[in-house]
Structure formats: structure tokens, C-alpha cells
Amino acid sequence: MKLIDNFNRIHNYVRISLIDKCNLNCIYCNPVNSNKHFHHNSELMTAEEIIRLSNILVKNLGVKKIRFTGGEPLIRKDILHILKNISGLKKDFPLTLGITTNGTELNDKLELLKENGIDNLNISLDSLRAQRFVAITGKNYFEKTLQSIHRAESLHFNKVKVNAVIMKSVNNDELIDFVKYFKDANIELRFIEYMPFGSNAWQKDGFVSAEKMKNKIQTAFKLVKLEDDNRIADNYAVAGHKCKVGFISSISNHFCDSCNRLRITATGKIKLCLFSSEEQTSLKYYLVNRNISDEEIAERISQSLQFKQAKHPEVEELVKLHHNNMLNIGG
């Protein structure tokens, strides 16, 4: 069985949130004064439920890529146990495992993550200026995060991506600085459009389009378009240098027609789109019940996918979704 929606989009990529808490307070995701609700640990999927879910996704539904997100997934104490029990799937299935992290808890776990099957790392870094980093994230973890990025590159993961959410009058003046800093590193820079969520008080005058980002960088570097099968980012090589640059245009030029991803929240609810206002089937009840077969759970996931819309709402509608919280969704 494959995960195919009503628009014939094959979904072979799933993001599983491990926890809805984070140790940073980034202004675009988890601002200090936002009215957010964190779930009690008893409400979250257990390690065994996450392991069972991952097995069903890969064995029964043909999923080829799983990325673990949060919140901040590395603050979950049993994460290595989870990874160890999922990475065994790679022996029999073409599975890629990744983690999206803010990097603050990464440095001393890098070898263990690699040993336990992690192929790809996405690390958030929204500024190369220490004081500005604190202003954006609310915490003084700048040096620690940067150290984690450099060490991750040295350990030769399959891919190390550095994600920066670009906001006007906040950090859009650092686009060229980012490329200069990482130009000779085996790093993929990913510049992400500022997206509206219920907790981040998104304003149109803070938005910078991917096209404007690209044009700014091209005043200093030659970007060469890469022809790859990436459905999310518009990717470029930096002529004469090692690093790559990608632009994620979720708002200005969405890629809904080729979307191949499904999200599972930390409480086990299916989220069909990053911007959807409603969650589908809650899987936690089914995962804990061994009287319900893996095949039945796979069928429920497949049925839920049929409610996915052709594209996400326009930005004028997105700003009205007050309960659409990035931490709860899982990035």
C-alpha cells in the first residue's frame, strides 16, 4: 500500500514530532508572550508507540523518509532508544532518517545520533551575530549552536542543512554574510520565508520573499540552479565554492501540487498540512492497543489522507488561524 491522496500525490515522507516543548523562544515560532499549551508527558506518544508507528509507515505504507521534529526533539530523554529501534528498518527498506534541531543539545549527541541511524541533520541558525541571535531566540546559545554545526559537518553526515527564517528588519541584512561564512563548508543553507502562525503575530511588512532573498545573494555570488528531485526547496550551487543554497517559498510560491509529506504531532494526531486548521485521526489510541492490527492502523492513516486539500489557504486566511501553533504541529 502507498499513501496516495485524492490529487494523486504520493506521500513517502513523514515528520514525527517527539515533543511539543522547546528550550528556545524564537519570535517566529515560540514567542515568550504567546498563549500556548504544552501537553503533559502522559499525553505524548510513548517511545514504543513511536516505534510501532514508524514500522507501520515504512513496512505497510511505503514511507522512505522520516524526520523527527519538535519542539526540540533532543530534549526528549528516550530519543536514542527510539532511534535505535527504528534504524534497524534500514537493513530491509530504503529508509532515510533525519532530525530537525535547534542545535543547543546536539554537540555531545552527534556520534550517538550517527550510530543510531540518523543520516540528515537540519539545524536552525537565524543569525551570525551573537546579540541578534539572543534577540531572536531569547537564549544565549549562539556559540554552542555554531559549534554543533561545525562538528556535525566534520562527522560527515549524509546532509547537514542550516535553516534560517528570514524576516525583514530582523535578519534579512545577513543573507550574504551567511553565504560568506559557510561558502567553503559542506553545508546546505536553507533560507525560509517567514510564515504566519497563531502565536507569532505575523505581519506582512516583516515578510521577505524567496525571490528577493535570491536576488540579494546574487549581488555577491553566482548561483547555479541544481536540477534535483527536491520538491520543497529551490536549490543552487554557489559557483566556485562548496556550500549549497536553497530557498523555501511556502508563502510566495507554494509547492502544494508536489507535496509528499505527512505530519504526526507529538500526541499522535495526523496533521495533513503545516497550515491546516484541523487535525485528523488520533493514532495514539490505536497504537497502544495490540488488538488493533498494523494493517488496520495503516488503513486509518490512508483514509485520513483523503481529506487533504489541494493547497493551503492564502496568507490572508492563514493569519486568522489562531490555534495553528508551530510547536504543536512539529515543524
C-alpha positions as CSV (number, residue, x, y, z in Angstrom):
1,M,0.0,0.0,0.0
2,K,1.2,3.5,-0.8
3,L,0.0,6.8,0.8
4,I,-1.8,8.5,-2.1
5,D,-4.3,11.3,-1.7
6,N,-7.2,12.4,-3.9
7,F,-4.9,14.5,-6.0
8,N,-2.6,11.5,-6.8
9,R,0.2,12.9,-4.6
10,I,2.3,10.0,-3.2
11,H,3.3,10.7,0.4
12,N,6.6,8.9,1.2
13,Y,7.9,11.4,3.7
14,V,6.6,11.7,7.3
15,R,7.6,14.2,10.0
16,I,7.0,12.8,13.5
17,S,7.1,15.3,16.4
18,L,8.7,13.8,19.5
19,I,7.8,16.6,21.9
20,D,5.9,19.9,21.8
21,K,8.3,21.7,24.2
22,C,11.4,23.7,23.2
23,N,14.2,25.3,25.2
24,L,14.2,28.4,22.9
25,N,11.7,31.2,22.5
26,C,12.1,32.1,18.8
27,I,10.0,35.0,17.8
28,Y,8.6,33.3,14.7
29,C,7.7,30.0,16.5
30,N,7.6,30.2,20.3
31,P,7.5,33.8,21.5
32,V,7.6,34.3,25.2
33,N,4.2,36.0,25.5
34,S,2.3,33.6,23.2
35,N,-0.7,31.8,24.7
36,K,0.5,28.2,24.2
37,H,-0.5,25.0,25.8
38,F,2.1,22.2,26.3
39,H,0.9,18.7,26.7
40,H,1.7,16.6,29.7
41,N,4.1,13.8,29.1
42,S,1.3,11.3,29.6
43,E,-0.5,12.7,26.6
44,L,2.5,12.3,24.3
45,M,3.2,9.2,22.2
46,T,5.4,6.8,24.1
47,A,8.7,5.5,22.7
48,E,7.0,2.2,21.9
49,E,4.1,3.9,20.1
50,I,6.5,5.9,18.0
51,I,8.5,2.8,17.2
52,R,5.3,0.9,16.2
53,L,4.1,3.9,14.1
54,S,7.4,4.1,12.3
55,N,7.3,0.4,11.5
56,I,3.8,0.7,10.0
57,L,4.8,3.8,8.0
58,V,7.7,2.0,6.4
59,K,6.5,-1.6,6.2
60,N,2.9,-1.1,5.4
61,L,2.8,2.3,3.7
62,G,6.0,2.6,1.7
63,V,7.4,5.7,3.6
64,K,11.0,6.3,2.6
65,K,11.9,9.2,4.8
66,I,11.2,10.0,8.4
67,R,12.2,13.2,10.1
68,F,11.9,13.7,13.8
69,T,11.0,17.1,15.0
70,G,9.5,19.0,17.9
71,G,9.5,21.3,19.8
72,E,13.2,20.4,20.3
73,P,13.4,16.6,19.8
74,L,16.8,16.3,21.6
75,I,15.3,17.3,24.9
76,R,13.3,14.0,24.9
77,K,15.3,11.7,27.2
78,D,14.4,8.4,25.4
79,I,15.3,9.7,21.9
80,L,18.3,7.3,21.4
81,H,16.1,4.3,22.4
82,I,13.6,5.4,19.8
83,L,16.2,5.8,17.1
84,K,18.0,2.5,17.9
85,N,14.7,0.6,17.5
86,I,13.7,2.3,14.2
87,S,17.1,2.4,12.5
88,G,17.0,-1.4,12.1
89,L,14.4,-0.9,9.4
90,K,17.2,0.4,7.1
91,K,18.5,-3.1,6.7
92,D,15.5,-4.2,4.7
93,F,13.9,-0.9,3.4
94,P,15.3,2.2,1.6
95,L,14.8,4.5,4.6
96,T,16.4,7.8,5.4
97,L,16.2,9.2,8.9
98,G,16.7,12.9,9.9
99,I,16.3,15.3,12.8
100,T,15.4,18.9,12.8
101,T,17.0,20.6,15.9
102,N,17.9,24.0,17.2
103,G,21.4,22.6,17.9
104,T,21.6,23.6,21.6
105,E,21.6,20.0,22.8
106,L,23.3,18.5,19.7
107,N,27.1,18.6,20.2
108,D,27.5,15.8,22.7
109,K,24.9,13.6,20.9
110,L,26.3,13.8,17.4
111,E,28.2,10.5,17.4
112,L,25.3,8.7,19.1
113,L,22.8,10.0,16.6
114,K,25.0,8.8,13.7
115,E,25.5,5.4,15.4
116,N,21.7,5.1,15.8
117,G,20.8,5.7,12.1
118,I,20.5,9.5,11.6
119,D,21.5,10.4,8.1
120,N,20.5,14.1,7.8
121,L,20.6,17.0,10.2
122,N,18.6,20.2,9.9
123,I,20.0,22.8,12.4
124,S,18.3,26.2,13.0
125,L,20.6,29.3,13.0
126,D,18.8,32.6,12.3
127,S,21.7,34.9,12.8
128,L,25.5,35.0,12.8
129,R,25.6,37.8,15.3
130,A,25.6,36.8,18.9
131,Q,23.4,39.6,20.3
132,R,20.9,39.3,17.5
133,F,20.8,35.5,18.0
134,V,19.7,36.2,21.6
135,A,17.1,38.7,20.5
136,I,15.6,36.2,18.1
137,T,15.7,33.1,20.2
138,G,15.5,34.5,23.7
139,K,18.5,32.5,24.9
140,N,22.3,32.8,24.8
141,Y,23.2,29.6,22.9
142,F,24.9,31.2,19.9
143,E,28.4,29.7,20.3
144,K,27.0,26.4,21.4
145,T,24.8,26.2,18.2
146,L,27.6,27.3,15.9
147,Q,30.0,24.7,17.5
148,S,27.4,22.0,16.9
149,I,27.1,22.9,13.2
150,H,30.8,22.8,12.6
151,R,31.2,19.5,14.4
152,A,28.3,17.9,12.6
153,E,29.9,18.8,9.3
154,S,33.2,17.2,10.4
155,L,31.4,13.9,11.2
156,H,30.3,13.6,7.6
157,F,26.5,13.0,7.9
158,N,24.8,12.5,4.6
159,K,23.5,16.1,4.7
160,V,23.9,18.9,7.2
161,K,21.5,21.8,6.5
162,V,21.4,25.1,8.3
163,N,17.9,26.7,8.3
164,A,17.4,30.4,8.7
165,V,14.0,32.0,8.8
166,I,14.4,35.4,7.1
167,M,12.5,38.4,8.5
168,K,12.6,42.0,7.2
169,S,14.3,44.4,9.6
170,V,15.4,41.5,11.8
171,N,18.0,39.4,9.9
172,N,17.5,40.0,6.1
173,D,20.7,42.0,6.1
174,E,22.7,38.8,6.8
175,L,21.9,36.8,3.7
176,I,25.3,37.5,2.1
177,D,27.0,37.1,5.4
178,F,25.6,33.6,5.7
179,V,26.9,32.5,2.4
180,K,30.3,34.1,3.0
181,Y,30.6,32.3,6.4
182,F,29.6,28.8,5.1
183,K,30.8,29.1,1.5
184,D,33.6,26.5,1.8
185,A,31.8,24.2,4.2
186,N,29.9,21.0,3.1
187,I,26.7,22.7,4.3
188,E,23.3,23.3,2.6
189,L,22.0,26.8,3.6
190,R,18.2,27.0,3.6
191,F,16.6,30.4,3.7
192,I,12.9,30.1,4.7
193,E,10.1,32.6,4.2
194,Y,8.6,33.9,7.4
195,M,5.3,32.1,7.8
196,P,2.2,33.1,9.7
197,F,1.1,31.1,12.8
198,G,-1.3,31.9,15.5
199,S,1.3,32.6,18.1
200,N,3.8,34.7,16.1
201,A,1.8,37.9,15.3
202,W,2.9,37.7,11.7
203,Q,2.9,41.0,9.8
204,K,3.1,41.4,6.1
205,D,5.7,44.1,6.4
206,G,8.1,41.6,8.0
207,F,7.9,39.3,5.0
208,V,10.8,38.8,2.6
209,S,10.1,36.6,-0.5
210,A,12.4,33.9,-1.6
211,E,12.9,35.7,-4.9
212,K,14.2,38.8,-3.1
213,M,16.5,36.7,-0.9
214,K,17.9,35.1,-4.0
215,N,18.4,38.4,-5.8
216,K,20.2,39.8,-2.8
217,I,22.7,36.9,-2.7
218,Q,23.3,37.1,-6.4
219,T,24.8,40.6,-6.0
220,A,27.7,38.9,-4.3
221,F,27.7,35.3,-5.5
222,K,26.9,33.4,-8.7
223,L,24.1,30.8,-8.0
224,V,23.8,27.9,-10.4
225,K,20.5,26.1,-10.4
226,L,20.6,22.5,-9.3
227,E,18.3,20.1,-11.1
228,D,17.2,17.6,-8.4
229,D,14.1,15.9,-7.1
230,N,13.7,18.2,-4.1
231,R,10.0,19.2,-4.0
232,I,10.4,21.8,-1.2
233,A,13.4,23.9,-1.8
234,D,14.7,25.8,-4.9
235,N,18.3,24.7,-4.7
236,Y,21.5,26.3,-6.1
237,A,25.2,25.6,-6.1
238,V,27.5,28.6,-5.2
239,A,29.9,28.9,-8.1
240,G,33.5,28.2,-7.0
241,H,32.5,27.1,-3.5
242,K,31.4,24.0,-1.7
243,C,28.2,25.1,0.0
244,K,24.7,25.0,-1.5
245,V,21.9,27.4,-1.1
246,G,18.2,26.6,-1.0
247,F,15.1,28.8,-0.8
248,I,11.8,27.7,0.7
249,S,8.9,29.7,-0.6
250,S,6.0,28.4,1.3
251,I,4.1,31.7,1.1
252,S,5.2,33.5,-2.2
253,N,5.3,30.4,-4.4
254,H,3.9,27.4,-2.6
255,F,4.8,23.8,-3.7
256,C,1.5,22.2,-2.7
257,D,1.0,20.5,-6.0
258,S,4.0,18.3,-5.4
259,C,3.7,17.9,-1.6
260,N,4.8,14.4,-0.4
261,R,4.8,14.9,3.3
262,L,2.5,14.0,6.2
263,R,2.9,15.2,9.8
264,I,2.2,13.4,13.1
265,T,2.0,15.5,16.2
266,A,3.7,14.6,19.5
267,T,0.3,13.4,20.8
268,G,-0.2,11.1,17.7
269,K,-2.6,13.2,15.7
270,I,-2.3,13.3,11.9
271,K,-1.7,16.8,10.5
272,L,-2.3,16.8,6.8
273,C,-0.7,20.2,6.1
274,L,1.6,22.6,8.1
275,F,-1.1,25.2,7.7
276,S,-4.3,23.1,8.1
277,S,-6.5,24.3,10.9
278,E,-7.8,20.8,11.8
279,E,-6.2,17.6,12.8
280,Q,-7.3,14.2,11.6
281,T,-7.4,10.8,13.3
282,S,-5.6,10.5,16.6
283,L,-3.4,7.4,16.3
284,K,-2.3,7.1,19.9
285,Y,-5.4,5.0,20.9
286,Y,-4.8,2.6,18.1
287,L,-1.0,2.3,18.6
288,V,-1.3,1.4,22.3
289,N,-3.9,-1.3,21.5
290,R,-2.3,-4.5,20.4
291,N,-5.7,-5.9,19.5
292,I,-5.7,-3.4,16.6
293,S,-3.5,-4.7,13.8
294,D,-0.8,-2.8,12.0
295,E,-2.9,-3.2,8.8
296,E,-5.9,-1.5,10.4
297,I,-3.8,1.4,11.6
298,A,-2.2,1.7,8.1
299,E,-5.7,1.8,6.6
300,R,-6.8,4.6,9.0
301,I,-3.8,6.7,8.1
302,S,-4.5,6.2,4.4
303,Q,-8.2,7.1,4.9
304,S,-7.2,10.3,6.8
305,L,-5.0,11.4,3.9
306,Q,-8.1,11.6,1.6
307,F,-9.1,14.8,3.5
308,K,-6.0,16.7,2.4
309,Q,-6.7,19.8,0.4
310,A,-5.2,20.6,-3.0
311,K,-3.3,23.6,-1.5
312,H,-3.0,25.5,1.7
313,P,-5.1,28.7,2.2
314,E,-3.8,32.1,1.1
315,V,-1.9,34.2,3.6
316,E,-5.0,36.4,4.4
317,E,-6.7,33.2,5.7
318,L,-3.6,31.8,7.4
319,V,-3.2,34.8,9.7
320,K,-6.7,34.1,11.1
321,L,-5.7,30.6,12.3
322,H,-5.1,31.5,15.9
323,H,-4.7,27.9,17.1
324,N,-2.2,26.9,14.5
325,N,0.9,26.6,16.7
326,M,4.3,25.5,15.2
327,L,5.3,23.7,18.4
328,N,2.2,21.6,18.5
329,I,2.4,20.8,14.8
330,G,6.1,19.7,14.7
331,G,7.7,22.0,12.1
